Amino acid sequence: MSNNEELIAQCRQKAQEWLSPAFDEATRKEVQAMLDDSDPTALIDAFYQILEFGTGGLRGIMGAGTNRMNKYIVGMATQGFANYVLKAFPGRKDLAAVIGHDCRNNGRMYAETVAAIFTANGIKAYLFESLRPTPEISFAIRQLGAQCGVNVTASHNPKEYNGYKAYWEDGSQVLQPHDVGIVEEVKKVKIEDVKWELNPDLLQIIGGEMDYDYMCAVKEGMVDQDVILRNKDLNIVYSAMHGTGRVLVPLCLRSWGFQNINVVPEQMVVDGNFPTVVSPNPENAEAMTLGMKLGTKLNADLVVATDPDADRLAIVCRNDKGDWQILNGNQTACMFYWYTIKNKKALGQLKDSDFMVKTIVTSELIAKIARANGVECFDEYTGFKWIAYRIRVNEGKRKYIGGGEESFGYLPYDKVRDKDAPASICLICEIAAWAKDQGKTLYDLLLDIYKEYGFQKEAAISVTKPGKSGADEIKKMMEDFRATPPTEIAGSKVVTVKDYKSLKQVSDGKESALDMPTTANVLQWFTEDGMKISVRPSGTEPKIKFYCEVPVAGFDGDYAAATAKADARINDIKKSLGL
């Protein structure tokens, strides 16, 4: 039997199990249709593996099958999660979980399923009354002293997706050993093992009181309220992209002192089909079109948006010609770090024990800014749970004052342990207010940063390889890069190679160890002329990602010219790597 025939046979066997009475009629019909189809592609994609926790938890296309998001996979994952929690806290009688969801289709049903299963296992479930931002779920876990939490969301993915972010008692998404332990428990669970029956005595609905506490905590991210009060009429346009920020972001902005907040009405409607965007991803310029249109009409100072679960943010400001300029995630992060350090120092708030955090694929310009100002900036793995890890390690010893990553996520305070778009939007509006005090825009501040610390452009290149065959291709690409690493990229000699899988670094022929908390399937190449290229398979999508950083010497304020030079180098990088 060939490998493909064996795989099909295995998938058919798994699919047959889904025809049992344990599954509802609609699911059985969907599975039977796959079994009857002469083309086995759909069957393989739906059953070739069990959807597992990656860097962002459980996430997949909704539908029947072990590799799909559905109430049975959610149920088995939750039963496994509950089993792990019971083992991790043996004999404890007051175990609790916080459960939330965003605007996605089936989100409420999945969240109620999760809550019911926790209660059936003797774990109290705090279930939000309706959709809430991801950072509020993280906050609530800490606020209520819960041992774990689940947020049903697929973040910024297209409408076909839903997901399941698993949290631990510190409010962070699960890390080793818990993520591995949960996966092992989930693997043991069969559909008949799932305890579906709600225990109403262990269910508590939460809502407005937690919103208030969360909003009070968000204000801890503020650096200088006086600058806000002087510019309280800053003209802000906000879009919720049909998701969870629709209520709390405007309220948080008002609580900080901003009074001129305008919303994009079409995108304040809760809708898991995301009718006004191709994809609800703040990284996509198209998603900001309606916001910019309203911003033009109202002569706004800036346009801000959150993704559906309100952990990521997007920012659009005026450039030197008065046109809209979309800031990328690295530029936004640089501005947060630069402003926080500069103004805490000016106000006498900066302490020797303060620290910041970025991820290894985020701009090195951030580390440069921190170093120049005597602030330690830690480098952690991709995924905000690693920034949360560093906060936890330093807790009680040092003060966290900010951290973020290139994928439009930032956290300016430590009461939450995940990306926090409501708090970050408030802070970027404070920065815009401070700029206005100086007669400048956010764009002007960005140019000031480049003039002081050097210009560089970052680009993320994603290569999508869907399905089982795609996963195999991505694996082979990483193996080939390790077997024969490039000696030069875009005509520049590679001087340092970092392999986070082996935790080894080779620099100018000398090998040394990388000090990281665990291994990761990431490679980095640093070139003689200052370029950095990072490559990693995505933990939540069928993609392999390349992150390029290209410096341009001698920046004189001409953003367009510097960008053109960097773009040419990025094209050379693509050619060198065969992308």
LODO-26442 format. One line per field, with one value per residue (C-alpha): residue number from 0; residue in three letters; x, y, z. Coordinates in Angstrom, 3 decimals. Layout:
pos: [NUM/...];
code: [Ala/...];
xx: [X/...];
yy: [Y/...];
zz: [Z/...];
This chain:
pos: [0/1/2/3/4/5/6/7/8/9/10/11/12/13/14/15/16/17/18/19/20/21/22/23/24/25/26/27/28/29/30/31/32/33/34/35/36/37/38/39/40/41/42/43/44/45/46/47/48/49/50/51/52/53/54/55/56/57/58/59/60/61/62/63/64/65/66/67/68/69/70/71/72/73/74/75/76/77/78/79/80/81/82/83/84/85/86/87/88/89/90/91/92/93/94/95/96/97/98/99/100/101/102/103/104/105/106/107/108/109/110/111/112/113/114/115/116/117/118/119/120/121/122/123/124/125/126/127/128/129/130/131/132/133/134/135/136/137/138/139/140/141/142/143/144/145/146/147/148/149/150/151/152/153/154/155/156/157/158/159/160/161/162/163/164/165/166/167/168/169/170/171/172/173/174/175/176/177/178/179/180/181/182/183/184/185/186/187/188/189/190/191/192/193/194/195/196/197/198/199/200/201/202/203/204/205/206/207/208/209/210/211/212/213/214/215/216/217/218/219/220/221/222/223/224/225/226/227/228/229/230/231/232/233/234/235/236/237/238/239/240/241/242/243/244/245/246/247/248/249/250/251/252/253/254/255/256/257/258/259/260/261/262/263/264/265/266/267/268/269/270/271/272/273/274/275/276/277/278/279/280/281/282/283/284/285/286/287/288/289/290/291/292/293/294/295/296/297/298/299/300/301/302/303/304/305/306/307/308/309/310/311/312/313/314/315/316/317/318/319/320/321/322/323/324/325/326/327/328/329/330/331/332/333/334/335/336/337/338/339/340/341/342/343/344/345/346/347/348/349/350/351/352/353/354/355/356/357/358/359/360/361/362/363/364/365/366/367/368/369/370/371/372/373/374/375/376/377/378/379/380/381/382/383/384/385/386/387/388/389/390/391/392/393/394/395/396/397/398/399/400/401/402/403/404/405/406/407/408/409/410/411/412/413/414/415/416/417/418/419/420/421/422/423/424/425/426/427/428/429/430/431/432/433/434/435/436/437/438/439/440/441/442/443/444/445/446/447/448/449/450/451/452/453/454/455/456/457/458/459/460/461/462/463/464/465/466/467/468/469/470/471/472/473/474/475/476/477/478/479/480/481/482/483/484/485/486/487/488/489/490/491/492/493/494/495/496/497/498/499/500/501/502/503/504/505/506/507/508/509/510/511/512/513/514/515/516/517/518/519/520/521/522/523/524/525/526/527/528/529/530/531/532/533/534/535/536/537/538/539/540/541/542/543/544/545/546/547/548/549/550/551/552/553/554/555/556/557/558/559/560/561/562/563/564/565/566/567/568/569/570/571/572/573/574/575/576/577/578];
code: [Met/Ser/Asn/Asn/Glu/Glu/Leu/Ile/Ala/Gln/Cys/Arg/Gln/Lys/Ala/Gln/Glu/Trp/Leu/Ser/Pro/Ala/Phe/Asp/Glu/Ala/Thr/Arg/Lys/Glu/Val/Gln/Ala/Met/Leu/Asp/Asp/Ser/Asp/Pro/Thr/Ala/Leu/Ile/Asp/Ala/Phe/Tyr/Gln/Ile/Leu/Glu/Phe/Gly/Thr/Gly/Gly/Leu/Arg/Gly/Ile/Met/Gly/Ala/Gly/Thr/Asn/Arg/Met/Asn/Lys/Tyr/Ile/Val/Gly/Met/Ala/Thr/Gln/Gly/Phe/Ala/Asn/Tyr/Val/Leu/Lys/Ala/Phe/Pro/Gly/Arg/Lys/Asp/Leu/Ala/Ala/Val/Ile/Gly/His/Asp/Cys/Arg/Asn/Asn/Gly/Arg/Met/Tyr/Ala/Glu/Thr/Val/Ala/Ala/Ile/Phe/Thr/Ala/Asn/Gly/Ile/Lys/Ala/Tyr/Leu/Phe/Glu/Ser/Leu/Arg/Pro/Thr/Pro/Glu/Ile/Ser/Phe/Ala/Ile/Arg/Gln/Leu/Gly/Ala/Gln/Cys/Gly/Val/Asn/Val/Thr/Ala/Ser/His/Asn/Pro/Lys/Glu/Tyr/Asn/Gly/Tyr/Lys/Ala/Tyr/Trp/Glu/Asp/Gly/Ser/Gln/Val/Leu/Gln/Pro/His/Asp/Val/Gly/Ile/Val/Glu/Glu/Val/Lys/Lys/Val/Lys/Ile/Glu/Asp/Val/Lys/Trp/Glu/Leu/Asn/Pro/Asp/Leu/Leu/Gln/Ile/Ile/Gly/Gly/Glu/Met/Asp/Tyr/Asp/Tyr/Met/Cys/Ala/Val/Lys/Glu/Gly/Met/Val/Asp/Gln/Asp/Val/Ile/Leu/Arg/Asn/Lys/Asp/Leu/Asn/Ile/Val/Tyr/Ser/Ala/Met/His/Gly/Thr/Gly/Arg/Val/Leu/Val/Pro/Leu/Cys/Leu/Arg/Ser/Trp/Gly/Phe/Gln/Asn/Ile/Asn/Val/Val/Pro/Glu/Gln/Met/Val/Val/Asp/Gly/Asn/Phe/Pro/Thr/Val/Val/Ser/Pro/Asn/Pro/Glu/Asn/Ala/Glu/Ala/Met/Thr/Leu/Gly/Met/Lys/Leu/Gly/Thr/Lys/Leu/Asn/Ala/Asp/Leu/Val/Val/Ala/Thr/Asp/Pro/Asp/Ala/Asp/Arg/Leu/Ala/Ile/Val/Cys/Arg/Asn/Asp/Lys/Gly/Asp/Trp/Gln/Ile/Leu/Asn/Gly/Asn/Gln/Thr/Ala/Cys/Met/Phe/Tyr/Trp/Tyr/Thr/Ile/Lys/Asn/Lys/Lys/Ala/Leu/Gly/Gln/Leu/Lys/Asp/Ser/Asp/Phe/Met/Val/Lys/Thr/Ile/Val/Thr/Ser/Glu/Leu/Ile/Ala/Lys/Ile/Ala/Arg/Ala/Asn/Gly/Val/Glu/Cys/Phe/Asp/Glu/Tyr/Thr/Gly/Phe/Lys/Trp/Ile/Ala/Tyr/Arg/Ile/Arg/Val/Asn/Glu/Gly/Lys/Arg/Lys/Tyr/Ile/Gly/Gly/Gly/Glu/Glu/Ser/Phe/Gly/Tyr/Leu/Pro/Tyr/Asp/Lys/Val/Arg/Asp/Lys/Asp/Ala/Pro/Ala/Ser/Ile/Cys/Leu/Ile/Cys/Glu/Ile/Ala/Ala/Trp/Ala/Lys/Asp/Gln/Gly/Lys/Thr/Leu/Tyr/Asp/Leu/Leu/Leu/Asp/Ile/Tyr/Lys/Glu/Tyr/Gly/Phe/Gln/Lys/Glu/Ala/Ala/Ile/Ser/Val/Thr/Lys/Pro/Gly/Lys/Ser/Gly/Ala/Asp/Glu/Ile/Lys/Lys/Met/Met/Glu/Asp/Phe/Arg/Ala/Thr/Pro/Pro/Thr/Glu/Ile/Ala/Gly/Ser/Lys/Val/Val/Thr/Val/Lys/Asp/Tyr/Lys/Ser/Leu/Lys/Gln/Val/Ser/Asp/Gly/Lys/Glu/Ser/Ala/Leu/Asp/Met/Pro/Thr/Thr/Ala/Asn/Val/Leu/Gln/Trp/Phe/Thr/Glu/Asp/Gly/Met/Lys/Ile/Ser/Val/Arg/Pro/Ser/Gly/Thr/Glu/Pro/Lys/Ile/Lys/Phe/Tyr/Cys/Glu/Val/Pro/Val/Ala/Gly/Phe/Asp/Gly/Asp/Tyr/Ala/Ala/Ala/Thr/Ala/Lys/Ala/Asp/Ala/Arg/Ile/Asn/Asp/Ile/Lys/Lys/Ser/Leu/Gly/Leu];
xx: [0.000/1.441/1.800/-1.124/-3.364/-2.433/-3.266/-6.639/-7.397/-6.538/-8.722/-11.624/-11.330/-11.416/-14.331/-16.337/-16.154/-17.918/-20.960/-21.886/-24.970/-22.621/-22.577/-25.579/-27.323/-25.860/-22.316/-22.973/-24.326/-21.292/-18.901/-20.805/-20.588/-16.797/-16.642/-18.809/-16.733/-14.376/-11.879/-10.365/-8.878/-11.623/-11.618/-7.848/-7.854/-10.665/-9.260/-5.484/-4.684/-6.268/-6.361/-3.686/-2.539/-0.050/1.386/-2.170/-4.037/-6.600/-7.634/-9.117/-11.786/-15.252/-16.759/-16.930/-13.736/-10.846/-8.895/-11.823/-13.384/-16.713/-18.457/-17.027/-13.398/-14.145/-15.784/-12.902/-10.334/-12.208/-12.572/-8.837/-8.165/-10.436/-8.692/-5.331/-6.530/-7.848/-4.455/-2.496/-4.440/-5.128/-7.646/-8.491/-12.235/-12.554/-11.254/-12.553/-12.316/-13.155/-14.801/-15.328/-15.902/-15.809/-18.181/-17.474/-20.125/-20.795/-18.771/-21.525/-22.408/-18.773/-18.349/-21.469/-20.240/-16.893/-18.614/-20.946/-18.076/-16.020/-18.985/-19.711/-16.145/-16.641/-14.876/-16.727/-17.279/-17.334/-18.987/-19.140/-22.701/-21.755/-18.731/-15.704/-12.127/-9.422/-7.436/-10.459/-10.550/-6.886/-7.611/-10.647/-8.651/-6.257/-8.981/-11.147/-8.266/-9.265/-6.924/-7.540/-9.577/-10.746/-11.514/-13.351/-11.829/-9.847/-8.456/-7.917/-8.438/-11.065/-14.733/-14.455/-12.294/-12.912/-10.556/-9.914/-7.268/-6.365/-5.132/-3.452/-3.881/-1.482/-3.742/-1.274/-1.928/-0.642/3.079/5.145/4.659/0.951/0.374/2.056/0.234/-3.142/-2.483/-1.577/-4.791/-6.841/-5.341/-6.662/-10.234/-12.840/-16.166/-17.937/-15.631/-16.890/-19.091/-21.522/-24.149/-24.162/-24.106/-26.004/-24.768/-21.223/-22.064/-21.768/-22.496/-20.231/-20.253/-20.495/-18.710/-15.690/-15.828/-15.517/-12.572/-10.840/-11.303/-9.810/-6.800/-6.339/-5.679/-2.448/-1.037/-1.266/2.013/0.892/-2.761/-1.988/-1.067/-4.417/-6.377/-4.648/-5.656/-8.960/-10.497/-8.034/-10.158/-10.237/-11.990/-12.410/-13.506/-14.319/-14.236/-17.545/-16.004/-15.517/-13.971/-17.192/-18.234/-15.071/-12.648/-14.748/-15.429/-11.734/-10.808/-13.360/-12.070/-8.582/-10.032/-10.566/-13.873/-13.931/-14.396/-16.130/-16.952/-17.294/-21.003/-20.967/-18.141/-19.684/-22.299/-21.513/-21.228/-19.105/-19.300/-17.328/-19.344/-17.362/-13.871/-12.196/-10.454/-10.747/-7.005/-5.499/-2.357/-4.378/-4.678/-8.021/-9.615/-8.945/-10.666/-13.964/-12.132/-9.949/-12.988/-14.746/-11.480/-11.233/-14.838/-14.354/-10.799/-9.662/-6.198/-5.918/-7.867/-7.586/-9.092/-9.157/-9.406/-12.477/-11.205/-9.595/-6.111/-4.473/-4.711/-4.177/-3.190/-3.511/-2.124/-1.511/1.793/3.730/1.378/-1.749/-2.582/-3.341/-0.327/-0.861/1.715/2.964/3.323/7.033/6.589/3.764/5.852/8.847/6.625/5.252/8.731/10.229/7.424/7.181/10.921/11.274/8.346/8.730/12.303/11.111/8.542/11.049/9.106/11.762/13.472/16.595/14.458/12.072/12.192/10.534/10.068/9.935/9.890/12.849/11.179/10.303/12.391/15.937/15.395/13.401/16.357/18.541/16.192/16.060/19.837/20.526/18.343/19.629/16.439/16.785/14.780/14.314/14.035/11.457/9.881/7.015/3.641/2.538/2.594/6.394/6.174/3.852/6.475/9.122/6.740/6.087/9.801/10.520/7.390/8.098/11.666/11.401/8.729/7.340/6.623/5.714/6.172/4.985/5.489/5.537/2.112/0.219/0.105/1.190/0.684/1.549/0.903/0.982/-2.577/-3.231/-0.941/-1.910/-2.027/-4.311/-5.735/-8.047/-5.115/-2.784/-5.265/-5.578/-1.778/-1.321/-3.933/-1.960/1.139/-0.788/-1.902/1.704/2.759/0.033/1.472/4.716/2.886/3.547/1.748/2.466/4.154/6.492/7.413/8.215/10.600/12.175/12.828/14.416/16.608/17.847/18.215/18.458/15.946/15.017/12.115/10.617/8.648/6.853/6.576/4.115/4.158/0.898/0.989/-2.453/-3.349/-1.220/0.964/1.570/2.645/5.128/6.504/7.007/8.816/11.109/11.884/13.065/15.136/16.810/17.615/19.281/21.177/22.521/22.157/22.735/26.238/25.077/21.701/21.053/24.796/25.638/27.644/25.810/27.886/25.618/23.194/20.842/18.998/16.468/15.739/19.279/19.773/23.045/24.481/27.327/28.929/32.002/32.653/32.440/29.658/27.917/24.690/21.467/19.934/16.210/13.615/12.959/13.541/11.560/11.502/12.996/16.068/17.687/20.365/22.232/24.234/27.337/25.372/22.928/20.028/18.141/16.037/13.967/12.079/9.479/6.440/3.235/1.813/-1.796/-1.973/-0.643/2.136/5.882/6.836/9.939/10.603/13.045/14.707/16.623/18.510/19.115/22.096/22.041/18.333/17.695/13.908/12.998/10.756/9.778/13.375/14.515/11.514/12.290/15.884/14.685/12.044/14.720/16.787/13.734/13.136/16.779/16.216/13.204/15.251/18.106/15.754/13.730/10.483];
yy: [0.000/3.425/6.231/8.092/5.018/4.411/8.021/7.814/4.560/6.161/9.181/6.944/4.995/8.211/9.521/6.311/7.007/10.317/8.467/7.186/8.464/10.498/13.093/15.087/14.453/17.478/16.373/12.769/13.954/16.192/13.335/10.835/13.215/13.299/9.501/9.201/11.713/10.072/12.887/12.268/15.770/17.127/13.924/14.091/17.786/17.209/14.076/13.789/15.194/16.447/20.227/21.057/24.035/26.213/29.630/31.004/27.984/25.981/27.495/26.148/26.242/25.450/22.146/18.439/16.478/16.125/18.889/21.312/23.652/22.214/21.636/18.115/19.203/22.089/19.600/17.118/19.931/21.332/17.921/17.394/20.907/20.257/16.926/18.695/21.463/18.875/17.123/20.389/21.486/18.192/18.338/22.000/22.665/26.228/25.771/28.296/29.153/32.364/31.946/34.571/34.818/37.321/38.063/34.989/32.588/29.818/31.731/31.900/28.246/27.167/29.374/27.949/24.439/25.183/26.604/23.618/21.103/22.915/22.947/19.262/18.585/20.507/23.680/26.964/28.803/32.597/33.161/36.654/37.697/38.548/39.173/40.793/41.760/39.135/41.316/41.540/37.725/37.773/40.522/38.702/35.517/37.469/39.624/36.634/34.399/31.735/28.873/28.950/30.490/30.082/32.697/31.494/33.512/33.170/36.677/38.284/35.159/35.052/34.373/30.591/30.236/30.032/29.204/28.603/30.433/28.586/30.630/29.759/31.328/34.226/35.425/34.331/31.873/28.465/27.752/24.641/22.422/23.225/23.418/20.050/18.588/19.784/18.364/15.008/14.995/16.000/13.119/10.669/11.962/10.105/11.657/9.430/10.758/14.329/15.537/17.798/18.428/21.931/22.212/25.513/25.862/26.343/28.861/32.615/35.172/38.234/41.510/45.168/44.966/43.392/45.991/48.731/47.074/46.466/50.083/51.284/49.012/50.277/53.765/52.420/52.489/56.292/58.232/61.893/62.891/66.612/66.313/64.585/67.284/69.946/68.101/66.534/67.494/65.343/64.176/60.365/57.936/54.377/51.090/47.875/45.749/44.166/42.888/43.217/46.669/48.437/49.362/49.406/51.240/54.439/54.196/53.737/56.721/58.864/57.682/58.888/62.337/62.269/63.840/63.853/60.162/59.235/55.650/53.937/52.986/50.123/48.391/48.798/46.170/42.771/40.320/37.184/37.345/40.645/42.069/45.308/43.787/41.032/39.918/41.535/41.861/45.231/44.220/44.513/48.079/47.227/46.734/50.399/51.838/52.841/54.362/56.498/57.570/58.812/60.331/62.376/63.513/64.605/65.930/63.540/63.574/59.797/56.627/53.632/50.145/46.870/43.350/41.221/40.148/43.549/42.368/43.899/47.490/49.452/53.114/55.548/59.086/62.097/62.234/65.354/65.911/65.548/62.160/59.048/56.935/53.438/52.583/48.997/46.973/47.649/51.402/51.429/49.442/51.773/54.747/53.141/52.301/55.652/57.751/55.719/55.921/59.585/60.898/58.724/60.034/63.653/63.250/61.586/58.314/56.106/53.753/51.591/48.501/49.281/46.916/46.380/43.298/42.558/39.360/38.055/38.866/42.431/45.427/45.716/49.478/49.013/47.397/50.246/52.860/51.029/50.531/54.195/55.178/52.611/50.518/46.753/45.241/41.468/39.408/36.606/34.126/35.041/34.963/37.262/34.450/34.805/38.502/37.440/34.866/37.573/39.752/36.754/35.950/39.554/40.023/41.506/42.352/44.682/46.929/46.167/49.378/48.027/45.337/44.344/42.514/43.296/41.769/44.830/43.766/45.807/45.886/49.072/47.805/44.528/43.921/42.016/39.298/39.388/41.931/44.794/46.948/49.123/50.175/50.536/52.700/54.988/55.250/55.966/58.720/60.120/60.069/61.858/64.440/64.945/65.352/67.961/69.863/70.048/71.103/67.667/64.515/60.859/60.690/63.540/61.634/58.562/60.603/62.031/58.474/57.506/60.621/59.890/56.110/55.258/54.268/50.699/48.939/45.639/43.289/40.047/37.557/34.700/31.598/29.638/25.841/24.442/20.870/17.817/18.253/21.881/20.940/18.478/21.150/23.627/20.966/20.217/23.928/24.267/21.074/22.351/25.736/23.965/21.499/24.187/27.647/30.609/32.072/35.324/37.032/39.737/40.013/40.543/37.988/36.150/36.776/35.295/32.362/31.705/28.388/28.369/24.674/23.688/26.855/27.485/30.639/30.743/34.152/34.618/30.886/30.772/28.743/29.746/28.890/30.889/31.642/30.971/29.257/26.485/25.599/26.886/26.126/29.473/30.424/33.857/35.181/38.459/39.958/42.105/45.194/44.978/43.016/40.500/37.715/35.433/32.364/30.333/28.194/29.745/28.065/28.818/28.926/26.805/29.287/29.714/33.288/35.294/38.511/40.914/43.965/46.247/49.335/52.324/54.509/58.290/59.010/62.712/62.804/61.648/58.732/57.846/57.645/55.539/53.225/52.750/51.753/49.298/47.810/47.134/45.269/43.291/42.182/41.072/39.070/37.325/36.345/35.072/32.838/31.714/33.279];
zz: [0.000/-1.000/1.562/-0.013/0.045/3.671/4.548/2.798/4.621/7.963/7.203/6.130/9.373/11.438/9.394/9.970/13.702/13.055/11.661/15.143/17.029/19.257/16.445/15.266/11.965/10.144/11.047/9.965/6.606/6.008/6.822/4.681/1.715/2.107/2.274/-0.868/-2.859/-5.369/-4.755/-1.278/-0.887/1.407/3.460/3.964/4.873/7.394/9.059/8.446/11.894/15.102/15.320/17.895/19.932/18.074/18.968/19.092/20.429/18.477/15.141/11.937/9.275/10.619/9.508/10.310/10.979/13.407/11.634/11.677/14.219/15.385/18.696/18.977/18.561/20.926/23.303/23.252/23.587/26.574/28.220/27.804/29.117/32.130/32.798/32.759/35.101/37.569/37.514/37.792/40.904/42.711/45.526/44.985/45.388/44.060/40.516/37.994/34.299/32.430/29.015/26.329/22.583/19.746/16.865/14.758/13.521/16.074/18.682/21.305/20.811/21.200/24.303/25.938/25.089/26.764/29.857/30.167/29.965/32.598/34.995/34.284/35.464/38.707/37.512/37.959/34.673/34.483/31.095/29.598/28.781/25.181/22.981/24.664/23.656/24.086/26.534/28.823/29.035/30.097/32.616/34.063/34.703/36.912/38.460/39.445/40.500/37.969/37.106/33.369/30.600/27.027/24.422/21.335/18.497/15.290/15.704/12.276/10.128/7.329/8.122/7.501/10.614/14.306/17.126/20.780/22.786/25.983/28.971/32.236/35.675/34.998/32.164/29.480/26.687/27.733/27.492/28.079/29.945/30.053/26.290/25.757/28.751/27.496/24.021/25.566/27.588/24.534/22.540/25.128/24.917/22.870/22.045/24.576/27.334/27.000/29.863/28.033/30.723/32.230/36.022/36.470/40.058/38.737/35.981/36.581/33.868/33.993/32.081/33.003/36.349/34.651/31.869/34.492/36.245/32.922/31.820/35.112/34.531/30.956/32.342/33.844/30.308/30.264/30.410/30.592/31.042/30.856/27.185/26.545/28.356/26.271/23.106/24.155/20.789/18.824/15.867/16.042/13.687/14.985/13.369/15.267/12.068/13.148/16.358/20.084/20.359/19.386/22.944/25.030/22.734/22.549/26.301/27.099/24.924/26.737/30.119/29.099/28.292/24.511/23.484/19.679/18.816/15.571/14.582/11.200/11.455/8.922/10.824/14.286/13.366/14.921/12.017/11.733/7.935/7.916/4.984/4.570/4.293/2.301/5.508/8.982/9.349/10.323/8.407/5.169/3.880/2.245/5.670/6.494/3.399/5.067/8.025/5.792/3.762/6.919/8.155/4.972/5.285/8.912/8.434/11.174/12.732/12.675/11.947/14.275/14.122/16.015/14.627/15.546/18.981/19.671/20.441/17.340/16.195/12.993/12.725/9.828/10.112/7.865/5.977/4.984/2.050/4.181/2.661/4.692/5.650/7.059/9.712/9.760/12.940/13.360/12.895/15.427/17.918/17.438/18.192/21.367/22.698/21.705/23.230/26.433/27.102/26.063/28.063/31.157/31.251/30.812/33.602/35.935/35.842/34.227/36.692/36.368/36.963/34.071/31.115/27.741/25.558/21.837/19.796/17.796/14.445/15.472/14.391/15.751/15.700/18.924/20.681/19.414/20.919/24.247/24.433/23.666/26.610/29.092/29.104/28.884/26.031/26.133/22.932/23.089/20.699/18.396/20.130/22.903/25.444/25.394/26.237/29.076/30.087/30.454/32.522/34.803/35.210/36.244/38.357/41.773/40.758/37.795/36.248/32.791/30.847/27.415/24.826/21.399/18.172/14.488/13.859/15.124/18.784/21.790/25.577/27.520/31.081/33.002/34.270/31.019/29.632/25.960/23.161/24.175/21.383/23.538/25.752/22.761/20.850/23.872/24.043/20.323/20.629/23.574/21.363/18.586/21.166/22.287/18.652/18.168/21.128/19.138/15.961/14.479/13.348/14.108/10.705/11.703/14.859/12.789/10.631/13.810/15.037/11.711/11.709/15.229/15.079/11.368/8.704/8.022/6.365/7.400/5.178/5.999/3.154/3.651/1.468/1.822/1.525/2.462/3.468/4.241/1.152/2.102/5.624/4.134/1.777/4.638/6.667/3.700/3.191/6.800/6.521/3.350/4.895/7.819/5.639/3.301/4.867/2.552/2.630/1.044/0.627/-1.952/-2.550/1.110/3.099/5.901/9.039/11.714/11.690/14.613/14.816/17.621/17.098/18.089/20.207/18.423/16.929/14.428/14.024/11.814/12.090/15.890/17.521/20.738/22.599/22.420/25.829/25.339/27.563/25.032/21.385/18.400/14.694/13.655/11.629/11.397/9.083/9.660/6.822/6.573/5.556/8.509/7.047/9.199/7.708/9.937/8.734/10.631/9.904/11.260/14.334/13.404/9.589/6.667/5.952/6.139/6.956/6.058/7.970/6.317/7.872/5.526/6.775/4.494/5.383/5.532/6.034/5.399/5.854/2.339/3.282/-0.285/-1.514/1.460/1.031/-2.664/-1.852/0.794/-1.541/-4.153/-1.557/-0.400/-4.008/-4.139/-0.929/-2.486/-5.524/-3.349/-1.361/-4.394/-3.153];
